[in-house]
Amino acid sequence: MSQQVQGVIAPGKNQPVRVETIVVPDPGPGEAVVKIQACGVCHTDLHYKQGGINDDFPFLLGHEASGIVESVGEGVTDVAPGDFVILNWRAVCGSCRACLRGRPQYCFNTHNAQQKMTLLDGTELSPALGIGAFAEKTLVAAGQCTKVDPAVSPAVAGLLGCGVMAGIGAAINTGNVGRGDSVAVIGCGGVGDAAVVGARLAGAAKIIAVDIDDRKLATARTMGATHTVNSRSQDAVEAIRELTGGNGADVVIEAVGHPETYKQAFYARDLAGMVVLVGVPTPDMTLELPLLDVFGRGGALKSSWYGDCLPSRDFPMLVDLHQQGRIDLGAFVTETIALDEVEQAFARMHEGDVLRSVVEF
């Protein structure tokens, strides 16, 4: 029997979000219903609200979440009712060309629930990133549930579902930061600060945080940045070069998603250095670089989707590191809020007042 729960929807482009009654069907084959305990307010949800992802309104927002599996459908064996899980939007299929080549972190056919959640009038909802977790309960593909240690705080665990994992993974997975490397991170929001944490975890000797907001730079220091650059008052490229002996950083992580900051990242890397784009651009953005510079500087230009993570490998590992005190995931939680405060949380995010607001249920 289907259930009625409260959830946050984005009804139309740039319209205020609102709490509505959501109809959640019983799980079908390969599906699970999860009782949400916490869900972070991620910038990607704001992109959905603004129409920056697609125009499949109305959206059921929220995707950076943790909770308890309530029920599972036919054929589900990896999770069971009562399991504490982090939801992920890369439920690997195991059979696409990436999976068959041993690269499941690049799976081209990730699974989502086949059934649709709806409004009371039957209007079908598009769940953000196939999850839709600004709701008391949500329906997902069972493969989107990753079991972790239930002793961890749900508010902390949920952040691994997107932003924190994206940033840490951009450093340790995509950027392959190594011991003694120099790393620059451009953009010190939640994802950028997570990249700082990832670089520190990987053993980088020098971690340069770049932003236009001194508050964010101060926070980046607490996360592990060894140097900071306010690019409103300094030339970011020249500052990074000066801090790296005139050479540029071994790895530059762009966590803004804007052509101008990408160019800064491109020219702030050392010869044969790497640029990692983890910031999400909008569909209208274009990039122009002299092809001779692309050729002549060598190295690599990479994009990092979800920190190139494999949830079954990375989520439990990072939870364990947090539990051991080796990384402080709790430092990303600025505030906890109620379900009806998401719109205000978007405003605080836009103003740079929070790393993460987290809805607790």
NORCOR-V39660 format. One record per backbone hydrogen bond with DSSP energy under -1.0 kcal/mol. CO is the residue of the C=O (numbers start at 1). NH is the residue of the N-H. If there is no record, write none. Layout:
BEGIN
co:CO nh:NH
co:CO nh:NH
END
This chain:
BEGIN
co:3 nh:24
co:5 nh:22
co:6 nh:136
co:7 nh:20
co:8 nh:61
co:9 nh:18
co:10 nh:59
co:12 nh:15
co:18 nh:9
co:20 nh:7
co:22 nh:5
co:23 nh:118
co:24 nh:3
co:28 nh:31
co:30 nh:142
co:31 nh:73
co:32 nh:140
co:33 nh:70
co:33 nh:71
co:34 nh:138
co:35 nh:68
co:37 nh:361
co:38 nh:66
co:39 nh:359
co:42 nh:45
co:42 nh:46
co:43 nh:47
co:44 nh:48
co:45 nh:49
co:46 nh:50
co:47 nh:52
co:48 nh:51
co:49 nh:14
co:55 nh:57
co:58 nh:126
co:59 nh:10
co:60 nh:128
co:61 nh:134
co:62 nh:133
co:63 nh:65
co:64 nh:40
co:65 nh:87
co:66 nh:37
co:66 nh:38
co:67 nh:85
co:68 nh:35
co:69 nh:82
co:71 nh:33
co:73 nh:76
co:74 nh:30
co:80 nh:83
co:83 nh:69
co:84 nh:148
co:85 nh:67
co:86 nh:146
co:90 nh:92
co:91 nh:111
co:96 nh:100
co:98 nh:103
co:99 nh:102
co:103 nh:106
co:104 nh:107
co:117 nh:125
co:118 nh:23
co:119 nh:122
co:123 nh:119
co:126 nh:60
co:127 nh:130
co:128 nh:131
co:128 nh:132
co:133 nh:135
co:134 nh:8
co:136 nh:36
co:138 nh:34
co:140 nh:32
co:141 nh:144
co:142 nh:145
co:144 nh:88
co:146 nh:86
co:149 nh:152
co:153 nh:157
co:154 nh:158
co:157 nh:160
co:158 nh:161
co:159 nh:162
co:159 nh:164
co:162 nh:166
co:163 nh:167
co:164 nh:168
co:165 nh:169
co:166 nh:170
co:167 nh:171
co:168 nh:172
co:169 nh:173
co:169 nh:174
co:170 nh:175
co:171 nh:177
co:178 nh:181
co:181 nh:205
co:181 nh:206
co:182 nh:251
co:183 nh:208
co:184 nh:253
co:185 nh:210
co:186 nh:255
co:189 nh:193
co:190 nh:194
co:191 nh:195
co:192 nh:196
co:193 nh:197
co:194 nh:198
co:195 nh:199
co:196 nh:200
co:197 nh:201
co:198 nh:202
co:199 nh:204
co:200 nh:203
co:203 nh:180
co:206 nh:183
co:207 nh:226
co:207 nh:227
co:208 nh:185
co:209 nh:229
co:210 nh:187
co:211 nh:231
co:213 nh:217
co:214 nh:218
co:215 nh:219
co:216 nh:220
co:217 nh:221
co:218 nh:222
co:219 nh:223
co:220 nh:225
co:227 nh:209
co:229 nh:211
co:230 nh:233
co:230 nh:234
co:235 nh:239
co:236 nh:240
co:237 nh:241
co:238 nh:242
co:239 nh:243
co:241 nh:244
co:241 nh:246
co:244 nh:247
co:249 nh:270
co:250 nh:274
co:251 nh:184
co:252 nh:276
co:253 nh:186
co:254 nh:278
co:254 nh:279
co:258 nh:262
co:259 nh:263
co:260 nh:264
co:261 nh:265
co:262 nh:266
co:263 nh:267
co:264 nh:268
co:268 nh:249
co:270 nh:273
co:273 nh:300
co:274 nh:252
co:275 nh:302
co:276 nh:254
co:277 nh:304
co:282 nh:285
co:290 nh:294
co:291 nh:295
co:292 nh:296
co:293 nh:297
co:297 nh:272
co:300 nh:275
co:302 nh:277
co:305 nh:308
co:306 nh:309
co:310 nh:313
co:310 nh:314
co:311 nh:315
co:314 nh:318
co:315 nh:319
co:316 nh:320
co:317 nh:321
co:318 nh:322
co:319 nh:323
co:320 nh:324
co:321 nh:326
co:322 nh:325
co:328 nh:331
co:329 nh:332
co:330 nh:333
co:332 nh:334
co:335 nh:358
co:337 nh:360
co:338 nh:341
co:341 nh:345
co:342 nh:346
co:343 nh:347
co:344 nh:348
co:345 nh:349
co:346 nh:350
co:347 nh:351
co:348 nh:353
co:349 nh:352
co:356 nh:334
co:356 nh:335
co:357 nh:41
co:358 nh:337
co:359 nh:39
END
